[in-house]
Amino acid sequence: MGDYAKIKPLLERLYNENFGEVEQALEEIGRIGKGNSDAMKAVQEFLRKEKRMPLRILAIQTIVKIKKF
């Protein structure tokens, strides 16, 4: 549960209107979310809803980072 506590604030930042804020959250999730199924589900849900293509690409890259480990 400790991992989820670290990731939860980042997951909440995914729905910020500020592009840079979301970008930073995705990058941080990619770093600390390796192997975390909650992070994986949250980023996949974000990907389904997000319309901005650069953030969609970054979300896909984040999913790959999470899955690798």
PyMOL commands that set and color helices and strands:
alter all, ss='L'
color gray80, all
select helices_A, chain A and resi 2-13+19-32+37-49+53-68
alter helices_A, ss='H'
color red, helices_A
deselect
rebuild
show_as cartoon
